[in-house]
Amino acid sequence: MTSTKAPALKRAIPTSEFDIGTPVEWMVDPDHRETILGVTYEFSHTGERKAVWYTPNKRRAKHALVVTELVPT
């Protein structure tokens, strides 16, 4: 039986210290603009930016169009 009185794991980082990444740029396929190849995230506490690529090999695409606002089609 599980006890719910005490948490099983103690939180290592206080909730207020999580550095949340917000998407600020999207890298899209220039020929098929509905295909997102990657996203640049900016982190709330540090201001650091990190690009995450959603390509099959997880590497930078050779050709990508960078946009700062996504417009629904």
C-alpha positions as CSV (number, residue, x, y, z in Angstrom):
1,M,0.0,0.0,0.0
2,T,1.3,3.5,-0.9
3,S,1.4,6.2,1.7
4,T,0.4,9.7,0.4
5,K,1.4,11.6,3.5
6,A,5.1,12.0,2.6
7,P,6.4,12.6,-0.9
8,A,8.4,9.7,-2.4
9,L,11.0,12.0,-3.9
10,K,12.2,15.3,-2.7
11,R,12.4,18.0,-5.3
12,A,16.0,18.9,-6.1
13,I,15.3,22.3,-7.7
14,P,12.7,24.7,-6.2
15,T,9.8,25.3,-8.6
16,S,10.7,28.9,-8.9
17,E,14.1,28.1,-10.3
18,F,13.1,26.1,-13.4
19,D,14.5,27.7,-16.5
20,I,11.6,27.5,-19.0
21,G,12.4,27.7,-22.7
22,T,10.0,29.7,-24.8
23,P,10.0,29.3,-28.6
24,V,11.2,32.5,-30.4
25,E,12.2,31.3,-33.9
26,W,11.1,28.5,-36.1
27,M,13.2,27.0,-38.9
28,V,10.9,25.8,-41.7
29,D,11.5,24.0,-45.0
30,P,11.7,26.7,-47.7
31,D,9.9,24.5,-50.2
32,H,7.2,23.1,-47.8
33,R,6.6,25.9,-45.3
34,E,4.2,23.7,-43.2
35,T,7.2,21.5,-42.3
36,I,9.0,22.7,-39.2
37,L,12.7,21.6,-39.2
38,G,13.7,23.2,-35.9
39,V,12.9,25.6,-33.1
40,T,15.0,28.2,-31.2
41,Y,14.1,28.4,-27.5
42,E,15.0,31.3,-25.3
43,F,15.3,30.5,-21.6
44,S,13.5,32.7,-19.0
45,H,16.2,33.0,-16.3
46,T,19.4,33.0,-18.3
47,G,18.3,34.5,-21.6
48,E,20.3,31.8,-23.4
49,R,19.0,30.6,-26.8
50,K,19.2,27.0,-27.9
51,A,18.2,25.5,-31.3
52,V,16.5,22.1,-31.4
53,W,16.4,20.4,-34.7
54,Y,13.6,18.0,-35.6
55,T,15.3,16.5,-38.6
56,P,15.9,12.7,-38.9
57,N,19.5,13.0,-37.8
58,K,18.9,15.8,-35.3
59,R,21.4,18.1,-37.0
60,R,21.1,21.5,-38.6
61,A,19.2,21.5,-41.9
62,K,21.2,22.6,-44.9
63,H,18.4,24.9,-46.1
64,A,16.0,26.4,-43.7
65,L,13.9,29.6,-43.6
66,V,13.9,31.3,-40.2
67,V,10.6,32.9,-39.1
68,T,9.8,34.7,-35.9
69,E,6.0,34.3,-36.2
70,L,3.9,31.4,-37.3
71,V,0.8,32.3,-39.4
72,P,-1.9,29.6,-39.8
73,T,-2.6,28.7,-43.4
